[in-house]
Amino acid sequence: MSDMLSIGASGVRAYQTALTTVSENIANAGNTNYARRTANLKEVIATSATSGSSITGLGVVANGVVRQGDDLRAGDVRNAGADLAKTEAGATWLERIEGALTGNQLGDRLTSFFNNATAVAADPSALAPRATMLESAASLATAFSSTSDALAGAAADLDATAEAAVGNLNSLLSGLAKINSAIGRTPQGTSGSAALMDQRDQILGAMSAITDVSVSLDVNGRATVRAGGDGGPVLVRGDQAATITYVQNDEGAMSFAVHGNGETQVMTPMGGALAGMAEGAQRIAAAREQLDAMATSFVDGVNAVQAGGVDLSGNSGAPMFEAGDPPSQIKMVLTDPRGIAAASTGGGSRDNSNLANLTALRSSGGYETGLTDLVSTNAAALSARRTVASAQTAIRDSAVAAHASATGVNVDEEAVDLIRFQQAYQASSRVIQIARETLQSILDIR
C-alpha cells in the first residue's frame, strides 16, 4: 500500500507541475517574447543496494521545465530585422533630404528669377519689371537659405537620433550582462531560467534593430555578443558589457568605437538602424555640399554679370547677392531696382545687352538642371530603398512566423494537454484515495 501511496503522490506532484506549466503557456499565448515550455516528466528509477540493478515502478517525477527555444530561427529573425532596420533608417533620412530640397520651392524660385530677368531685358528702362526681378531674387535667396536650414536641421536631428540609439544600445548591453549573470546563478530547467532566456532573446532582438550582431550561447544559455560577424569586437561576454561611443566629423562621416577590457576597437555597423543612419548622414552631407557649391557658383556668377554692366543711373553694377557661412545662406544686398545692371558699359537706358550674360549664366551654370538632378537622384535612391524594404519586410515576417511556429504557444495543443494532465492528476489523486481505503480496510480486519 505504501508503494501505491508514493506512486500516487509522485503523480500528483508531477502533474501539478505539468498543469502549472500549461497554464503559464496559455496565459502567455499572446506574448510574442514568450517561448513555450513543457514539463519534463520521467519515470522514477532507483538502484537496488544489494544487486545494483535498476528498480522501476516507483512513480513519476517532473524533472524540470524545458523551454522550447530555437536559437537558429531566432538568429534568422535578428538578421532579417537588422537588414530591414538599416533600409528603413536610410529611407527615413532620404525622405528628409527630399523634403528639404523640394519643400522650399528652390527650383521654382530659380526659374522665376531667370524668367523675370528676361522680362527686364524686354523693357530695361521700366521700373516695374526691375522691381519684380528683385522680389524674385529675394525669394530665391530665402529659398536657398531655407533649404540650407532644412538640411542642417536634418543633420542635427540625425546626430541626436544616433546619439540616442547608441545610448539605448549601451543600456541593452548592460541589461544583457545582468541577464547573463542571473542565468548563471539560476538553476537550469526551472521556470525562472526559462523566463531569463526569454528576456535574453528579447534584448538580443532589440540590439539587432540598432546594429547587426553575432551571438553565441554557452551550455547555460549565457550570450556572448559581437558587433557584426564572428570577428567583430566583443560587446557582451558573461557579465561584462562594453561601452559604445559615437562621433560625427564635419564631412558627415559617422564613427563608432567599442570600449571594453581596456581596449578600444572600431565598430562598423553593416546592419541595423546605425548603418542606415551612417548612410543617411553621408547623403545629407553630400546634398549640403552640392547645395553650397551651387550657391557659390550662382552668387559669384550673378555678381560677375552685375559687375560687367551698368545700372539705370549709368553706374557700375553692384553685387546683388552675398554668400554666407555656409555659402547657401544667401543674403540679398541689392535693394534698388535701378541698380540692376541691364546695360553694357557705354549703353543707354534702353540697352539690355548685359542681361544676355545672365542668360548665358543660366545655361552654363546649369543651376535648374543641377537641382533637378539632385532631387531626382535622391528620389531614385528613396524609391529603391522602399522597394528593398518591402522585400525585406516579407523576409522578416517569414522568419518571425517560422520562429513563432517553433517556439510559440498553440492554444489548441495546450487545451488538449490541459485536459490530459488534469485527468492524470485526478487519477493520481484517486490512486492515493484507493490506497488509503485499502489500507484502512486491512487495518479494520486486524
C-alpha positions in Angstrom: 0.0 0.0 0.0 2.9 2.3 0.7 4.1 1.8 -2.9 0.7 2.8 -4.2 0.6 5.9 -1.9 4.1 7.0 -3.0 3.3 6.4 -6.7 0.1 8.3 -6.5 1.8 11.1 -4.6 4.5 11.4 -7.2 1.9 11.6 -9.9 0.0 14.4 -8.1 3.2 16.4 -7.7 4.4 15.8 -11.2 1.1 16.6 -12.9 0.6 19.6 -10.7 3.8 20.9 -12.2 2.7 20.0 -15.7 -0.7 21.7 -15.2 1.1 24.8 -13.9 3.4 24.9 -17.0 0.4 24.5 -19.3 -1.4 27.3 -17.5 1.6 29.5 -17.9 1.7 28.8 -21.6 -2.0 29.6 -22.1 -1.6 32.8 -20.1 1.2 33.9 -22.4 -0.3 32.8 -25.7 -0.4 36.4 -26.9 3.1 37.3 -25.7 5.5 37.3 -28.7 8.5 37.3 -26.4 7.5 34.1 -24.7 8.8 30.7 -25.6 6.6 27.7 -24.9 7.5 25.5 -22.0 6.9 21.9 -21.2 7.2 19.8 -18.0 9.8 17.1 -18.4 8.1 14.0 -16.9 10.3 11.0 -16.2 9.7 7.6 -14.5 11.3 7.3 -11.1 14.1 4.8 -11.2 16.1 3.6 -8.3 19.1 1.3 -7.9 19.0 -1.8 -5.7 21.5 -1.6 -2.9 22.1 -5.4 -3.0 22.0 -6.3 -6.6 22.9 -3.0 -8.2 20.0 -3.4 -10.7 17.5 -0.7 -11.6 14.2 -0.7 -9.9 11.2 0.7 -11.7 7.6 1.2 -10.9 8.2 3.9 -8.3 6.2 6.6 -9.9 6.9 9.7 -12.0 8.8 13.0 -11.4 8.7 16.4 -13.1 12.4 16.7 -13.9 12.4 20.4 -14.7 10.9 22.7 -17.2 12.0 22.6 -20.9 12.0 25.9 -22.8 11.1 25.3 -26.5 13.6 27.8 -27.8 15.0 27.8 -31.3 18.4 29.6 -31.5 18.8 29.1 -35.2 15.5 30.6 -36.1 16.0 33.4 -33.5 19.2 34.2 -35.3 17.3 34.4 -38.6 14.9 36.8 -37.1 17.7 39.0 -35.8 19.5 39.1 -39.1 16.3 39.9 -41.1 15.4 42.6 -38.6 18.8 44.2 -38.8 18.6 44.3 -42.6 15.2 45.8 -42.5 16.1 48.4 -39.8 19.1 49.6 -41.9 16.9 50.1 -45.0 14.1 51.8 -43.1 16.5 54.1 -41.4 18.2 55.0 -44.7 14.8 55.7 -46.2 13.8 58.0 -43.3 16.7 60.3 -44.0 16.3 60.2 -47.7 12.8 61.4 -47.1 14.2 64.3 -45.0 16.5 65.2 -47.9 13.7 65.1 -50.3 11.6 67.4 -48.1 14.4 69.8 -47.7 15.1 70.1 -51.4 11.5 70.4 -52.6 9.7 71.9 -49.6 11.1 75.4 -50.1 10.4 75.6 -53.8 14.0 76.3 -54.6 13.7 75.1 -58.2 10.7 77.2 -58.9 12.4 80.3 -57.4 15.4 79.8 -59.6 13.2 79.5 -62.7 11.2 82.6 -61.6 14.4 84.7 -61.1 15.8 83.9 -64.6 12.4 84.4 -66.2 12.0 87.8 -64.6 15.4 88.8 -65.8 14.2 88.1 -69.3 11.2 90.4 -68.6 13.6 93.2 -67.7 15.5 92.6 -70.9 12.3 93.2 -72.8 11.9 96.6 -71.3 15.1 97.6 -69.5 14.1 101.2 -68.7 10.8 100.2 -66.9 11.0 100.0 -63.1 8.1 97.6 -62.6 9.9 94.6 -64.2 13.1 95.5 -62.3 11.2 95.5 -59.0 9.6 92.2 -59.8 13.1 90.8 -60.6 14.4 91.9 -57.3 11.4 90.4 -55.5 12.1 87.1 -57.2 15.8 87.5 -56.3 14.9 88.0 -52.6 12.6 85.0 -52.7 15.4 82.9 -54.3 17.8 84.0 -51.6 15.3 82.9 -48.9 14.7 79.6 -50.7 18.4 78.9 -50.7 18.7 79.8 -47.0 15.6 77.8 -46.0 16.8 74.7 -48.0 20.2 75.1 -46.2 18.4 75.3 -42.9 16.3 72.3 -43.6 19.3 70.1 -44.5 21.2 71.4 -41.4 18.2 70.6 -39.3 18.1 67.1 -40.8 21.8 66.6 -40.0 21.2 67.8 -36.4 18.2 65.5 -35.9 20.1 62.6 -37.3 23.0 63.3 -35.0 20.7 63.4 -32.0 18.9 60.2 -33.2 22.3 58.4 -33.5 23.3 59.5 -30.0 20.0 58.3 -28.6 20.4 54.9 -30.4 23.9 54.5 -29.1 22.7 55.3 -25.6 19.9 52.7 -26.0 22.3 50.2 -27.3 24.6 50.7 -24.3 21.6 50.2 -21.9 20.8 47.0 -23.7 24.4 45.7 -23.4 24.4 46.4 -19.7 21.0 44.7 -19.3 22.2 41.6 -21.2 25.2 41.4 -19.0 22.9 41.4 -15.9 20.7 38.7 -17.6 23.8 36.6 -18.3 24.8 36.9 -14.6 21.3 35.9 -13.5 21.2 32.9 -15.9 24.5 31.7 -14.4 23.0 31.8 -10.9 19.6 30.3 -11.7 19.2 26.5 -11.7 18.6 25.2 -15.2 15.4 23.6 -16.1 13.3 26.0 -14.0 10.7 28.5 -14.9 13.0 31.2 -13.7 15.7 30.1 -16.1 13.3 30.0 -19.0 12.0 33.5 -18.2 15.5 34.8 -18.1 16.2 33.3 -21.6 13.1 34.9 -22.9 14.4 38.3 -21.7 17.8 37.5 -23.2 16.3 36.9 -26.6 14.1 40.0 -26.3 17.2 42.1 -25.6 19.1 40.5 -28.5 16.3 41.3 -30.9 16.3 44.9 -29.7 20.1 45.1 -30.2 19.9 43.8 -33.8 17.4 46.5 -34.7 20.1 49.0 -33.8 23.2 47.3 -35.2 24.0 43.8 -36.6 25.3 41.4 -34.0 26.5 37.8 -34.0 25.5 35.7 -31.0 26.9 32.5 -29.4 25.4 30.8 -26.4 27.2 28.7 -23.8 25.8 25.5 -22.3 24.0 27.5 -19.6 22.4 29.9 -22.2 24.6 32.9 -21.5 25.1 35.0 -24.6 28.4 36.3 -26.0 27.7 39.1 -28.4 30.0 40.6 -31.1 29.4 43.5 -33.3 29.0 42.4 -36.9 30.5 39.0 -37.7 32.3 36.5 -35.6 35.5 38.5 -35.8 33.9 41.8 -34.6 34.6 43.5 -31.3 33.0 41.9 -28.3 30.0 43.8 -26.9 29.0 41.4 -24.1 30.7 38.4 -22.6 29.4 36.9 -19.4 28.5 39.7 -17.0 30.9 42.1 -18.7 29.5 44.7 -21.1 31.4 47.1 -23.4 30.6 50.7 -24.0 30.0 52.2 -27.4 30.7 55.8 -28.3 29.8 57.8 -31.4 31.2 60.9 -33.2 30.5 62.6 -36.5 33.0 64.7 -38.4 32.4 67.9 -40.4 32.1 65.8 -43.6 29.2 63.9 -42.1 31.0 60.6 -41.6 30.0 58.6 -38.5 32.5 56.7 -36.4 31.7 54.2 -33.7 34.1 52.7 -31.1 33.8 49.9 -28.7 35.5 50.3 -25.3 35.9 47.2 -23.2 38.6 45.3 -21.3 41.0 48.2 -21.5 40.8 48.2 -25.3 39.2 50.4 -27.9 38.1 49.0 -31.2 36.4 50.5 -34.3 32.9 49.3 -34.9 31.5 49.5 -38.4 27.7 48.7 -38.5 26.7 46.8 -41.6 23.1 46.4 -40.5 20.6 47.9 -38.1 19.5 51.5 -37.7 23.0 52.7 -37.1 24.1 51.5 -40.6 21.1 53.3 -42.1 21.9 56.5 -40.2 25.6 56.4 -41.3 24.4 56.2 -45.0 21.9 59.0 -44.3 24.5 61.2 -42.7 26.7 60.9 -45.8 23.9 61.6 -48.1 22.8 64.7 -46.2 26.4 65.9 -46.1 26.7 65.4 -49.9 23.4 67.3 -50.5 24.6 70.2 -48.4 28.0 70.2 -50.2 26.2 70.3 -53.6 23.8 73.0 -52.5 26.7 75.1 -51.2 28.7 74.6 -54.4 25.6 75.6 -56.4 25.0 78.7 -54.2 28.6 79.8 -54.5 28.6 79.5 -58.3 25.3 81.2 -58.6 26.2 84.2 -56.3 29.6 84.6 -58.0 28.1 84.3 -61.5 25.2 86.8 -60.9 27.5 89.3 -59.2 30.0 89.0 -62.0 27.3 89.8 -64.5 26.3 92.8 -62.4 29.9 94.0 -62.3 30.2 93.7 -66.1 27.4 96.1 -66.8 25.9 99.5 -65.7 22.7 100.2 -63.9 19.9 102.6 -64.9 21.8 105.5 -63.5 24.9 104.7 -65.5 26.9 103.4 -62.6 28.8 100.1 -62.5 26.7 97.3 -61.3 26.8 96.5 -57.6 26.6 92.9 -56.2 23.1 91.5 -56.0 23.8 88.7 -53.5 26.1 87.8 -50.7 27.0 84.3 -49.8 27.0 83.5 -46.1 28.5 80.7 -43.9 27.7 78.2 -45.3 27.6 79.7 -48.8 24.0 78.5 -49.3 22.9 81.1 -46.6 22.5 83.7 -49.3 21.6 87.3 -48.5 20.0 89.9 -50.8 22.2 93.0 -50.8 20.8 94.9 -53.8 17.5 96.7 -52.9 17.2 99.4 -55.5 15.5 98.2 -58.8 17.5 100.9 -60.6 20.7 99.0 -59.6 20.1 96.1 -61.9 22.9 96.3 -64.5 21.0 95.5 -67.6 23.1 97.6 -70.0 26.7 97.1 -71.1 29.3 99.8 -70.3 28.5 102.7 -72.6 25.0 101.6 -73.3 21.9 103.7 -72.6 18.9 103.1 -70.5 17.3 101.1 -73.3 20.3 98.8 -73.6 19.8 95.2 -72.3 22.9 93.6 -73.7 24.4 92.8 -70.3 21.4 90.7 -69.4 22.5 88.3 -72.2 25.3 87.3 -69.9 22.8 86.4 -67.3 21.0 84.2 -69.8 24.3 82.6 -70.7 25.0 82.0 -67.0 21.7 80.3 -66.7 22.7 77.9 -69.4 26.4 77.4 -68.4 25.7 77.3 -64.7 23.1 74.6 -65.1 21.5 75.5 -61.7 18.0 74.4 -62.5 19.2 71.2 -64.2 21.6 70.5 -61.3 18.9 70.9 -58.7 16.6 68.7 -60.7 19.3 66.0 -60.9 19.9 66.3 -57.2 16.3 65.8 -56.4 15.8 63.0 -59.0 18.9 61.1 -57.7 17.6 61.3 -54.1 14.1 60.3 -55.2 15.5 57.3 -57.1 17.5 56.2 -54.1 14.4 56.6 -51.9 12.3 54.5 -54.3 14.9 51.8 -54.3 15.0 51.8 -50.5 11.3 51.4 -50.3 11.3 48.5 -52.8 14.0 46.8 -50.8 12.2 47.5 -47.5 9.1 45.8 -48.9 11.0 42.7 -49.8 12.9 42.7 -46.5 9.7 43.1 -44.6 8.4 39.9 -46.2 11.6 38.1 -45.3 11.5 39.3 -41.7 7.8 38.4 -41.4 8.6 34.9 -42.7 11.4 34.5 -40.3 9.2 35.6 -37.4 6.5 33.2 -38.4 8.9 30.3 -38.6 10.3 31.2 -35.2 6.8 31.5 -33.7 5.8 28.2 -35.2 8.7 26.5 -33.5 8.6 28.3 -30.1 5.1 29.9 -29.8 2.1 28.7 -27.9 -0.6 26.8 -29.7 -3.7 27.2 -27.6 -5.4 24.2 -29.1 -2.5 21.9 -28.2 -2.3 23.4 -24.7 -6.0 22.8 -24.3 -5.5 19.1 -25.1 -2.6 18.9 -22.7 -4.6 20.7 -20.0 -7.3 18.0 -20.2 -4.8 15.2 -20.3 -2.8 16.4 -17.3 -5.9 17.2 -15.4 -7.2 13.6 -15.9 -3.8 12.2 -14.9 -3.8 14.5 -11.8 -7.3 13.3 -10.8 -6.3 9.7 -11.5 -3.2 10.0 -9.3 -5.4 11.5 -6.6 -7.8 8.6 -6.9 -4.8 6.1 -6.6 -3.9 7.8 -3.3 -7.5 7.6 -2.1 -7.9 3.9 -3.0 -4.6 3.1 -1.3 -5.8 4.8 1.8 -9.1 3.0 1.7 -7.5 -0.4 1.1 -5.0 0.2 3.9 -7.8 1.2 6.2 -9.8 -1.9 5.3 -6.8 -4.1 6.1 -6.4 -2.3 9.5 -10.0 -2.8 10.2 -9.7 -6.6 9.6 -6.9 -6.8 12.1 
